[in-house]
């Protein structure tokens, strides 16, 4: 069994230091719903599904968009005014959405 997931999680722990509030994140997510939907399931082919993603991943991506370390014309504009608390709250909301995966067939 590989320990890579544990190592990656340990590296991302500082990013999750500020625990988010999913209820506040849901309120903030109204700005995200056009592309990602309130349910985190993409409404546009070029936008990814974000429901059920792990919070540290969402925090990292939103922070990188906000800080210009990751480039996307729409996301850089949307994320530029997000506070650290906003990002934590959005990550808590979208990360808290339960996804059921069913194999084909």
C-alpha positions in Angstrom: 0.0 0.0 0.0 1.4 3.3 -1.0 1.7 6.2 1.5 1.5 8.9 -1.2 -2.0 10.0 -0.1 -0.9 10.4 3.5 2.2 12.4 2.4 0.0 14.6 0.1 -2.5 15.2 2.9 0.3 16.2 5.3 1.6 18.7 2.8 -1.9 20.2 2.4 -2.7 20.5 6.1 -1.4 24.1 6.4 -3.8 25.1 3.6 -6.8 23.8 5.6 -5.7 25.5 8.8 -8.7 27.8 8.6 -11.8 25.6 8.9 -14.6 26.7 6.7 -18.3 27.2 7.4 -20.4 25.3 4.9 -23.5 27.4 5.5 -21.6 30.6 4.8 -20.0 28.9 1.8 -23.5 28.0 0.4 -24.5 31.6 0.5 -21.2 32.6 -1.2 -21.7 29.9 -3.8 -24.4 31.8 -5.6 -21.6 33.5 -7.5 -20.4 30.0 -8.6 -23.7 28.5 -9.6 -23.7 29.6 -13.2 -20.7 27.4 -14.1 -20.5 24.9 -11.3 -24.1 24.8 -10.0 -25.2 25.0 -6.4 -24.8 21.2 -6.4 -21.2 21.4 -7.6 -22.0 19.6 -10.8 -20.8 21.6 -13.8 -23.4 23.3 -15.9 -20.9 24.2 -18.7 -18.6 21.7 -20.5 -15.5 23.7 -19.8 -16.1 24.0 -16.0 -15.2 21.1 -13.8 -17.4 19.3 -11.3 -16.3 20.4 -7.8 -18.8 18.7 -5.6 -17.2 16.3 -3.2 -13.6 17.5 -3.9 -11.5 17.5 -0.8 -11.4 20.9 1.0 -7.6 21.4 0.9 -7.6 20.9 -2.9 -10.4 23.4 -3.3 -8.7 25.9 -1.0 -5.4 25.5 -3.0 -7.1 26.0 -6.4 -9.1 29.0 -5.3 -6.1 30.6 -3.6 -4.0 30.0 -6.7 -6.7 31.6 -9.0 -7.0 34.6 -6.6 -3.3 35.1 -6.4 -2.7 34.7 -10.1 -0.6 31.5 -9.7 -3.2 29.6 -11.8 -4.7 31.2 -14.9 -8.3 31.0 -16.1 -10.0 34.1 -17.5 -13.2 33.6 -15.6 -11.8 32.2 -12.4 -9.2 34.8 -12.0 -11.9 37.5 -12.1 -14.3 35.6 -9.8 -11.6 34.7 -7.2 -9.7 38.0 -7.1 -12.0 39.5 -4.3 -12.3 36.3 -2.2 -10.9 36.5 1.3 -9.2 33.5 3.0 -12.5 33.0 4.9 -14.6 33.0 1.7 -12.3 30.4 0.2 -12.4 28.2 3.3 -16.2 28.5 3.4 -16.6 27.7 -0.3 -14.3 24.7 0.1 -16.3 23.5 3.1 -19.6 23.8 1.2 -18.5 22.1 -2.0 -16.3 19.6 -0.3 -19.2 18.6 2.0 -21.5 17.6 -0.9 -21.8 13.9 -1.0 -21.2 12.2 -4.3 -22.4 8.7 -5.0 -20.4 6.9 -7.7 -22.0 4.1 -9.6 -20.1 1.9 -12.0 -21.6 1.6 -15.5 -23.7 -1.4 -16.3 
